[in-house]
Amino acid sequence: MDSSRIPDEFPAPSFRGAQERALDDIRDAFAAGNRVVLVRAPTGSGKSLLARAIMGAAETAGEAAPSEATGAYYTTPQVSQIDDVAADDLLDDLAVIRGKSNYDCVLPGEHDTPVNRAPCARQQGFDCSIRHRCPYFSDRAIASGNRFAAMTLAYFMRTAGSEVFRKRDVVVIDEAHGLAEWAEMYATIEISPERVPVWDDVGVPDVAADAGPEEDAIDRTARFVETLRDVSIRAKDELVGRPELDREEVARRDRLQELIGELGWFLEDYRDPETPTTWVVDQPGGEESTIAIKPLDPARYLRHTVWDRGNRFALLSATILSKEAFCRGVGLDPADVALVDVEHTFPLANRPLYDVTQGSMTYEHRDETVPKIARLIVRLMAEHPDEKGLVHAHSYDIAERLTERLGEFGVAARVRRHDRQNRDAELEAWKSSSDPEVFVSVKMEEALDLKDALCRWQVVCKAPYRNTNDSRVARRLEDGQWAWYHRTALRTVIQACGRVVRSPDDYGATYLADDSLLDLFERAEADTPSWFRDQIDAMTPPSLPAFDPEAALAGIDASPSNGAGTGRRRSRRSGGSERGNAGRSSRGDGDSEAGGGDPTADSGTADGESVRTRSERDADRRKDHPLSDVWGDG
């Protein structure tokens, strides 16, 4: 790696904000001999451009000996980030490769078949006459031979040990703050009817109750895994021996191969007395029910799938909150790691936090607090009649409760929500809509670029603590890792706050509705970046308009359920909030405090039409449309 090239490899025609200083610091950190450099860059800093500059320092084929690694990888856990890279003209020298299931076969009669189910995967010894035209193998060949290759972290990890994607000189991981959690997720083994093709051929024990006198649940799980692997190998060998398979059989064979590898990895690690990995097991349903085998601190897994894949690494994120804790979690020696902090250059006034806390959102208090937050959202809709809003509901349970209550308040015509199956489609529909829709979302705190008018305000409904019913979380808390618990929640809040302010000229308001968020800020103060601490210190309660469903619908052609609205489009202000006063009401009359009052008052009478969200109305329109069969709803 020639770190001196980093500033000159910056792909944009000019620098923005603190980018030039950041590149100088990154260059100096690598020049000092560090193998890994953590780049803590606030959201909107242009991390992908910084990444490309770092990649440009990698050895080229003409500079290195034949046995030396050359070129660079760009990888990120987020599919949307890869999509952004592919669409960015400034990054057009990165060759993007995706998994086989993202490509369709080009053989006659197979155009609706993904490559992982194509004849080359179904027929033994199949010789494809047009493999050179196959979109997957073409992209793979281009990426493997290109100086810069870009892929998701999942694909990057799966290709560990591949002869196609070998070790490279430089690896850049974007959105790297969750690397340990992503590794734990990828290394988790789910033994369930949906994931185990031979489920009916094995008897699944209650691993806790069936453990022997000298065993615990993990020991009993390991014995069961040995049996399951043997059964899976026999089933896989039987399929592999057939001359041709149909699509379902190909899927069964591929899943068996994956399962055999997963089970083998667990057994190898479990039997290794030197392994740093601690395994935990969940089986809440007992005998004949799903088993989840989960690793803690999967440093060994990361060594094989990540750290052996490059000579130098740059890990970029806005929320690597503690260098030492991060290094412990991913198996790095802090002595080999440098931390570069990038200054936040967005005006504080453009990224305000507002205290609109309504009470506790813990499960035992949720029945009382959710109606208050729904009432608050109606007031925020009135405060932002012409601007799109995003509600971070945290869970599908909270999203459903909020949406139902907003329907009862008569404002569902402005509300959009998603479920587990249609989240991407509903997100795109919301982003592309010209109306000021309010999107009730789950787990969308990261990897969303909601610049400018795409979103001007958002609500964080609950402190995003990890689920204590998860055995990994419970084990860490038993070990006293409360700092980790608070740090991971703070990280998610900071990520969420960055969704709506994407450049120095952008602006957007974030409203905090759960009392526990204020407690979190105190508990995680030591791990809070200075620029986010500035936001917390400047936080105030806003002055909001009174609860008025008619005012909440003022920016669209709709009336609340009680018929009070006129249905005509009108605007209290053109162009939204003034920059530097994002989200602050220009009036404080009437019901101006953040909370209080009867949560069901003034709600009107909800009829069937008024409680239907935008998502439900769109689905009905597609269903009744003459082209519904083309859209897949017929």
N, C-alpha and C positions, 0 to 999 in steps of 0.2 A: 504494500500500500504506500502510495506517495501522497501523504497528507497535505503537502504543500499545494496540491492541485485543487483542494476543496473549494476555496473561494472562487476560483476561475471557472469551476464546473457548474456554478449556479445557472440554471436554465432560463431564468426570466431576464428581460432586458434591463431591469433595474431592481434595486432592493426596496423592501417595504418594512417599515417599523424597525425592529432590532435584528433583522436577518443578517446584515453584513457583520455586525459584532458577533452574532451567534456563530457564524461560520468561522470567524477568526478563532473563537474560543474552542470550537470543535477541532479545528486543525491543530491547535496547540495541545489539546488533550491527547490526541493520537500521537503527535510528535514526541510527547513525553514518555511514550512507551506503553500506554494503556491499551489493553486488548479490547476492552469494552468501554464505550462512552454512553452514559445516560444523558439524553437531551430532554430537559424538562421545559417544554415550550407551551405557553398558553394556547387555548383554542383560538384558531384564526391566525396563528403565526405563520402559516404556510409550511407546515411540516413536510408535506410531500415534495416541495421544492428543495427544502433543506436535505431531505433524503436523497434526492437525485444528485445534489452536489457532492454528498459523501460517497455515493456509489461511483462517481467519476474519478475518485482517487484510487480505485482498484487497479491492480496490475493488469496489463493487457497481454495478449498472446505474444506480441513482439518484444515485450519487456522481460518476461519471465522464462525460466527454463521449462522444458517440456513437462517435467514432473511437478511443477509448482501450480498452485491454484490461481486462477485468473477470474476476472469478471466479478459481478455482484448480483445478489438477490435482493429484491424488495418483497416483503411479506407483511401481512396484517391479518388479524383475526376477522376483520369485517369485510364481508362480500361487497358492501356498498363502497368501501374505500378502493377496492380493485376496480369497480365500475368507474369511479371517478378518475382513477389513473388512466384507464383505457380511453376515457373521453377527453383528457387534458392534452391539448396540442403541445404544451411545454414539456410533456413527458412522453412524446411519441417515439422515443428511442428505447422505451421499456417494452419488451415483448411479453404480453400477458398470456398465461396459460391457466385454464380452468379444468375441473374434473370432467371425466368422460360423460357423465350424465348431463352436462350442459351443452353437448353437441349432438346433432342429429346425423344419422347415417345418410350418405348420398347415393347408395345403391338403389336401383329401380325397385319400387314397391316397399322401400324401407325408410322413406323420408320422414315418417313420424316416429321412427325408432331411435332412441338415444344410443350413442355409440357403445355404451356398456351393456346393451342388450342386442346389438347388431349381429349379423351372421358370423363375424369374426370371433364373437364371444360365445356363439351358440353351437358352432360346428367345429368339430375336431379337425385340425389341419386345414382350415379354410384359408385359401389363398385369394386375397382380395385384389382384383385386377386394377382397381382405382384407389389403392391405399394412399397414393401420393396426393389424391384430391380430398382425402378424408379431413374434415375440418379439425378434428381433434389431433390426429397424428401430424397434420401440417403445422398447427400451432405449437405442438410439443417440439417438433424438430426446429422450428424457428426460435422458440424460447431457449432450448438447450444449446443452440449454437450462437445465440445473441450475447453480446457483452453484458446486457442487463436483462434479467428475467423477473417478472412480477407474478405473484400467486398468493392465494390465501394461506394462512398459517396451517389450516387443516391439510391442504394439498402439500405444502412444504414438509410437514411432519410425516405424511404418508410416503413421501418419496425418499425418506432417509434410507441410505444404503443403495439407492438406485444408481445404475450405470449411466442413466440418461442425465439426471440432475446431480452431478457430483459436487464435491466441496468447492467453494469459491473463495476468492480472496476477501470479499467484504459482504456482510449480511446486514441489511437494515430492516428492523422490525418496527413498524408504525403501530400506534395505539398499544404499546407494549406493557402498559400498567397492569393488565390482567393476565400476563403470561403464565404465572403460576396457576391461576384458576382455570385458564384455558387448558393447560396441560393436565390438570386434574380431571377436567371434563372429558378430554380425549382419551385419557387412560382409564376412565371408569368403565367397568364391564357390567352391562345390564343383562341379567339372565331372566328372560320373560318369554311368554308365549309368542310375542311379536318379534322378538330378536333371536330366538333359538329355534331353528327349523326342526330339531329333533326333540322338542319339548315333550311330546307325548310318548317318547321312547325312553325317557328317564323318569325316575321318581325323585321329586324335589323335596329334600328333607327340611324340617325346621332346624336351621343350622345352630340356633342358640339352644333349643331344648334337646336336640339330638347329639350334642357334643359329649364326648367321652369324659371320664373322670380327670384326665390329664390334658384336656383340650379346652379351647375357648371357641367362640363362633367362627373366627377366622380359620382356625385349624380344621374345624368340621367342613367349612366351605372349601378349603383346599382339597380335602378328600373327595368331596362331591365334584369339584372341578376336574379332577383326574378322570373320573368316570365319564363326565360329560364330554371331555375332550376325546376320549377313546371312541365314544359313540359317534361324535361328529366326524372324526377322521374316517371311520368306516362308511358313513353316509356320503361324505365328500368323494371318497375313492370310487364308490359305486357310480356316482354321477360323472366323474371324470372319465371313467371307462366307456361311456356311451359315445357312439359316433356323432350324435346330434342331440341338442337339447332345445326345448321351446323356451320362451322368454321367462316363464315362471321357474323353470328348472335352472336357468342361468342365474336368476336372482337367488335361488336356494343355494346353488353351488358357491356363488360369490360370498354370500353371507356366511356359509359354513367355513370358507377359507379365512374370512375375517375373524370369525369366532375362535377358530383353532389358534390363530396367531395371538389374539387377546388372552385366551386362557393360558397359552404357553408362556406369554410374557409374565402374567401374574404368578404362575407356579415358579418360574425361574427367580423372580424377585423375592417371592415368599421364602424360598429355600436358601437364599443368600444371606448368611449371618452378618455380612458387612454392609448390607443395603441401608441407605438412609431413609428409605420409604417406610411409612407406617400405613398399614391397610386397615380400613374399617368396613363393616358390612351392615347393610340395612335390609331387613325382611319383615316389615310390619305385619304382613298377612300370615306369617307362619308357614306351615307345611303346604306344598304345592302352590306357593305364591312367588311373586317376583323377588329376585335377589339382586341387590346393587352392591358391587364390590368397588370401593373407592380408595384411591391413594391420597395420603397427606404428604405434602412437601415432595413432589415427584421429581427431585433433582436428577435422579438416574435416568428417568424417562427423557428429560430435557437434554441431558448430555448426549444421548444418542440421536435424538430427533432435531436438535438445534445446535448445541455448542460444538459438536464435531463437524458442522457443515460449513464453517468459515474460519478464516484467520483473524479477522477483526469484525467487531459488531458495533452498530449504533442502534440504540433503543430509544425511540421517541415517544413522548406522551406528555400531556398536560398534568397528569396526576400520578407520577411516581413520587409519592409523598415522603418516603423515607428511604434513602439509599441503602442503609444497612438492612432494614427489614426486607426490602425488595430483593437484595442480593441473597439473603438467607432463604427466601422463598423459592428462588430459581436456581440455587446451587452455584452461585458465583462467589469468588473471594473478593470482598470489598477493596482489598489492596490492589487488585488488577482493574478496578473500575473507577472511572472519573465521572463526575456529575457536572454538567453544564446547564446553568439556569439562563433561560431567555427572558428578557424583560417583557412585561405586558405593556403594550403601547396604546391600548384602546382607552379612551376617556372613561373615567369612573362613572360620570354622569350618564353615559350611554348604556351601562350594564347594571342598573339598580336592582337591589333585592328589597322586597317589601314584606314586612311582618303582618300577615293577615291570619295568624294562627287562630284556630277555632276549637282546639282541644286536643286530646290524645287520640291517635289513630291505632293504638294497640287493639288487639282483637276484642278484648273485653269492653272497650269504650267505643268501638266503631259504630254501633247502632245509634249512639247519641251524637257522634261527631260527623258522620257522613252527611246527614241532612243539612247540617250547618255549612259544610263545605259546598254542597250543591247550591245552597242559597247564595253563598259567596260567589260562586261561578256565575250565577245570574247577574249579580251586581257587576262583576268584572266584564261580562258581555255588554252590559250597558255602558261601562266605562270605555270599552273598545268596540263600538258598534260597527266600525268599518274595517276592523283588523282581525286577522286570523289568530286563533289561540290554540295552545297545546296544553292538555291536562295530563300530567304524569300520574296515573292512577296507582302504579306500583304492582297491582295484582288484578286478575280478571274478576275476582269477587268485588273489589272496590269499584272497578270500572262498571260492572253491571249495576251495582247499587246507585252509583252516581247517575248513570244514564237513565235508570228508571225514575229517579227523583226529578231529574231535569225534565223528563217527559211529563211528570205530574205537574210541574211548574209551567208547562205549556211552551217550552222553548226548544223542543226536540228538533224543530225544523232547521235549527242552526247547528245541530250536533251531529258529529260523525264518530263512529267507533269501529273497532275491529275485533275479530276473534282469533283463535290460534291458526286457523286455516287461511284467512284472507288478509292478514296484517299488511303484506306488501302491496296488495291491490288497493286496499283502503287508504294506505299512506299515500300512494301515488294519486289517487282520486282527490284526496284532500289537498295535496300540494298543487295540483293542476286546476283546482276550482278557482273561479273568479270571485266567488262569494266569501264573506268573512266567516268561514266555518270554524267551529271549535272541535278539535279532535281529541277524544278521550282515548289515551294510549296506555299500553303496558310494555315495559322494558324497551323504551325508546329514548333512554337517556344518553346513548352514545351513537356516534357515526351518522348523525343527521346534520346536514348542512342546510339550515333554514335561514338563509340569508335574506336580508331586506324584508320585502313585504310577504315572503313565504310564511313568516310568523313574527308577530310583534310582542306577544305576551304568552306567558306560560305559568302553570300552577304545579307546584310540587306538593302532592297530597299526603305523602307519608315519608318519614325518615326511612331510607332504603337499607335497613339492616338485613343481614343475611338470616335465613330461616334457621332458627335454633333447633328445629326438628331434624335438620340435616345432620347426619352422624359426624361429618367432618367439622361442622361448626360446633356441635356439642362437644366434641373431643377437644377442640382448641380452647373452648371456654373452660372446660374442666382443667385444662393445663394453665389457666390464667391468662390467656392471650386476649385480654380485653382491648388492648391498644390496637391489635389487628382488627378486631370487630368494629371499633369506631372508625378506624382508618379506611376500611373498605366502604363503609357507608358514606363517609365524607367524600371519598373519591367519586362515588356515583353522583352525589349532589353537585360537585364541581363540574362533572361531565355534563349533567343536565343543564346547568346554567350556561354552558357554552353553546347550546344548540341555537340560540336566537340572536347572538351577536357575533358576526363572522368577519368583520373588518372594522377599521378605525371609524368609518363613517356610518356603520350600521348601529342600530339601537334596538333594545328590547327589554321588557320588564319581566322579572321572575318573582312570583308571589309564593310565599312559604306558608302552608296551611296547617301543618302538624306541629304541635307544641314540642315534640321530641326533636325537631330539627334544631331548635335553639339550644337544647341540652347537648345535642351532638356537637355543636360548634364549640361549646365550652370544653367538652371532654376530649376533643381532638385538636385543641388549640395548638399544641406543640407540633403537629404534623400539617398545619394549614399553611399553604404558600402565602407569602406576604401580600401578593396582589389580590388574593381572594379574601384575606383578612381585612383588607381595605374595604371590600364590598360589604362584609359583615358589619364592620364598624360604622359604615354609612347607612345601614339599614334603618328604615323608619316605617311606622304604620302609614298607609296612604289614606287620603280622603276619597271615599268612593260614593257614587250615587246611591240612592235608596233602592231597595229591592223592587224591581219593576219589570216584569216579563215583557211588557210592550216595548220598553226602552231597550231591552236585551235583543229584540228582533228588529230594531230600527234600521239596521243596515241591509236587510233582505226583504224580499216580497213575501212576508208571512205575518200572521197575527197570532198572539197567544191563545190558548184554548178557551179563555173566557170571552173571546170575541171583542176584547177592548181595542185591539190593534186595528189600524186602518188598512194594513196590507200594502201601503205604498212605500217605495224605497225613499229613504231620506237619510241625511247625515248630520250629526251634531257638529262635526268638524271635518274638514276636507284634509286629506293627506295624513290623518292619524295624529299621534302625539307629537309635540315639538321635540326635536332632537335635544338630548340633554335633560328632558323631563319625561322620559319614557315611562308610561304606565301611571303617571300621577294625574289625578282628576283635576280638571280646571274649575270644579265646583265642589263645594262641601256641604250642600244643603241637605236637610232631611237626615236620613239614616246613614250618617257619614262614618260611624265607627266601623272597624273591620268585621266585627261579629255581633252577636246578640240577637235577641228577638226570637219569636216563635218560628222554627224552621219551616213550618208548613203554612204559615200565614200568607195571604195574598196569592195563593197558588192557583186559584181558579179551578174549574172543573175540567179534567183531562178527558177528551174523547179519544177514539181509536186513531184518528188522523194526527192529533197533536202529539201523541207520545211516540210516534214513529220517527226514528232518526233518519238523517240523510242516507246512511248506508242501507237501511231497510227500504226506503223509497226507491233508491237506485236499483236495488235488486229486483223489486217488483216491476220497474220499468223495463229492465232487461228481460225478465221472464215473459212479459206480455208483448215484447217487440217481435216483429216478423223474423228478425235475424237472431233470435235467442238461441237457436241451435248452433249457430256459428260461435256465439259467445260461450257456449257450454252450459247454459242454464236451462235449456229445453229438454 
